């Protein structure tokens, strides 16, 4: 059963696992993605390694509050900070994917005292097309969008699932899509509001407001940063994460072999778990023995 946090009147549903005495890891999903983007087995493994793990449903996903009017990325940053406050954690390691990666980087730069480390997956130092051109970064192939837009969900999960699978195969890189993982994630898209299965227009608008100043802010941010990007990510190509790690004051980059923008493959999640766990261990330093 999810818990509820209210941020300036906005209800946000979230889940916490692990001991609240342990360091907090906050997992921030991407545009339109439910909390279940972060698989149960991934969260369980982190909490079994003496971490308090929080995953949540952005506004406009799951049973969290829904909006007609658009909002900017700062509203989503505010939601994350409200959740951190709700669990009483002075600091957290924040892990974000895609839109969540941009949110995580901005929080690390602007609220560095509240962040022990930042893992930005499938994201880079800048979002606008003008900014990408200025930094010499690649953009998605224009032929990608018609392929993804061919998926027109109706609201009937079983009828829609083949269309989603076609999209997931495009976004999963060169690895096979494990159908049980894809099915569990896709079903989660249909939880809550009847509109949740649709493309999250408010989220797409929000991430488009990512300030171009992020790249400059990263060069002065003292929070340790790890960038993870699928080797064959068609939406945020690997050069974005590599450039961000180069710009960041304390940045590192790692490619996820064979992976795309989505990760419907156990081997990819195993690698993400290993990389995130190693990163957290490095920033935490030696740990005290557990106390029962």
N, C-alpha and C positions, 0 to 999 in steps of 0.2 A: 504494500500500500504506500502510495507516495505521500510526502509531507507537503505543506504549503507555506510559502514565504510571500509576504506582501511587500512590494516595492512601490511606494508612492501610489497605492491603490491598485497596483497591477499584481494579480495573483499568479504565482509561479510554482509549478509542481516540481518536486525534486525527490531524489532518493539518496540516502547516505548508508554506506556499509563500512564495517571496520570499527575499531575502538576510537572514540573521540579524543583520547589522549595521544593518539598517533598523529604524525604530520598529515596535513590535508592535501589531497590531490583533487583539483577541480577539472572536470571534463566538459568541454564546450563544443557542442556539435555545430555542423555547418548549416547553410541556408535550407530551410524546410525540413531539416532532419530532426527526428525525435531523440529523446535521451538514449534510446536503444541503439543508436548508431554505435555506441560503445557497448560491445557485447557483454552479456552476463559473465562469461568465463574470463574475459579480460579484467573486468572490475573485481571479480572474486580473487583473481590471482594477485592483483595489487593490494587488496585489503588483507589477504593472507600473508603478505610480506610486510605487515605492520604499517599499513597506510590507511588513513581514513579517506574514503573515496566518495565523491559527490558527483552525480550526473543529474541533469535536469532537462526539463522541457522549456525551450525558449517560448516567449510570448508568440502566439500564433501557431503553436504545435501542441499536440496532446490535449490535456485538460487545462493548460495554462490559458490566461486571458487572450482573447482574440480582438483584433482591431480592424476597423474599416480604413482609417486614415494611416498613411505611412509614417515611419519614424526613422531616425538616423542611427548610426552605429553607436553613438554615445548612449542612447537609451538602452541598448543591449549590454554595453559595458556596465552601466548602472545596475542592471539586473544581476550580473555576475557578482559585483561587489556587495549587493544586498544579500545574496545567498551566502557569501563568505561571512558576512556579519551575523547572519541567522544561525550559523553553526558555531559562532564564537571563536573563529580562527583568526589570529593576528596576521598570519602569513599562510600562503598556499603556493604549491607548485601548480601552475595552470597549463593545461594541455588542450589545445584547440585544433579543430580540423576545418580547413577551407575558411568560410566566414568566421568560424570560431577561432582560427589561427590569427586572423587580423585583429579580432577582439582581444585575444590573449596578448599579442604584441603591444597593442595600444595601452592596455592596462599595465603591462610590465614597464613601459616607458613613462607612463604618467602617474602610476601609483606604485613605484618601485619598492617602497617600504612594506607593501602588502604582498609582495611576490618573491618567493625564494628562488624560483626558476621558471622558465617558460619553454614549452615544447610547441612549436608551430608546425602543423602538418598541412601539406597541400596549400601553402600560402607563401607570399613573398613580401618584399619591402614596400610595395606600391600596388595600387589597384587600377587606377585610371589608365586608359590607353595612352594618353599623352605622357604620363609618368613612365609607363613601360618603355615607350619609344626613347625617352630621355636617358633611361638607364640601359638601353640596348637589350631589353628583355623580349622574348618571343611572346606571341599571342596565339590563342587557340585557332586551329584551322576553321575557316568559315563554313566548311562543309559539315562540321560537327553539329551545328545547331539544327538544321532541318532533320537530321537523323534523330536527335533527342526530342524534337517537337512532334515527331510522328507518334509519340506516345501520348494519347489523349484519354486519361482515365475517366471512367464514368461514375465511380463511387461504389461499384460492385467489385470487391476484392478479387474473387475468383475469375471474373470476366476480364479484369484489368491485368492480372498477374503476367500473362504472356507479353504484354506490351512493356511492363516494367523489366522483365527479364531481358528483353531486347536492349533496353537502355543500359542495364547493368553490365551486359556483355561488352558494350562500347566503352563503359567507364572503368571496367575492371582490369584494364591493361592486357597483358599477354597470358595471364593466368586463367585457369578454369574458374567459372563461377560455381561455388558450392551452393546448390539450390536450397538446402535447409537454412543456411545463413541468409541468403537473399530473401527467402520466404518470410522468415522471422522479422527481418528489417522492414520489408514492404508491408506486412500486416500491421506493424506498429505505426505506419503512416496513416492508417485509417482509424486510429484510436482518437476519441475526443470529438472535436467538431467535424461535421460532415464535409467541410471544405479542406480538411487536412491532407487529403490525397492529391490536392492540386498544387501546382508550383507556387512556392511562397513568394508572392510578389512583394510583400512588405520586407521580407528578408533580402531579396535581390536589391530593392531600393536602399536598404540600410547599408549593405556592404559597399554599394556604389558611393556612399558618403565617406568611405575611408579616406582620411586626409593624406594628400601627397607628402605632407611633412613627416609622415611615419618614417621614411627612409632616413631623414636627417636626425630624427629623434633616436633611432636605433644606434646611431654612431656615438651617442652620448649616454646610452643606457647601460648601467653596470649590472643588470640582471643577467645571469647565464642563460643563453638561448641555444636550443637545439632545433634544427629544421629537418623534418622528415618529408620526403616527397617520393611518390611512386615514379619508378624509372620511365614509365610510359603514361604519365598523367596527361590527358589531352586538354584539360581545362587550365591547370596551373603547371606548366612544364617545369622540369627540374632546375632550369637555370634561374627560376625565381627564388627558390629556397637557397640555392648556392650563392646567389648575389646577396640575399639578406644576411646569410652567415658571414659573408665577406665584409659587409657594411657594419654589422653589429659589433659593439665593443668587445663582447665575449660570446662569439657565436661559433657554432659547429654545424656541419651539414652531413646528412646521410641519405643516400638513395635507397629506396625499397625495391629490390630486384624484381622485375616482371610486373610490378603492381601499377595500377592506374590511379584514378582519383577516388574510386571506391574500393573497398577491401573485402570482397566476399570470398576470402581464402584463408584457411587456418594458418598456413605458413607465414603469411604476411602479418597476421595479428600476433603470432608468436614472436616475430622479429620486432614489431612495434613494442610489445611488452618488454622484451629484453632491452631494447634501446632506452625506453622510458625509465625502466627500473635502474639501469646503469647510470643514467643521467641524474636521477634523483639521489642515488647513493653517493655520487660524486659531490653533489652540492650540499648534502647533509653532513658528510664526513662520518667518522666513527660513530656507531650507535651503541647506546646503553643496552645491556641485556634486558629482555622483556620481563615484565613483572606480572605475575598472575594475580 
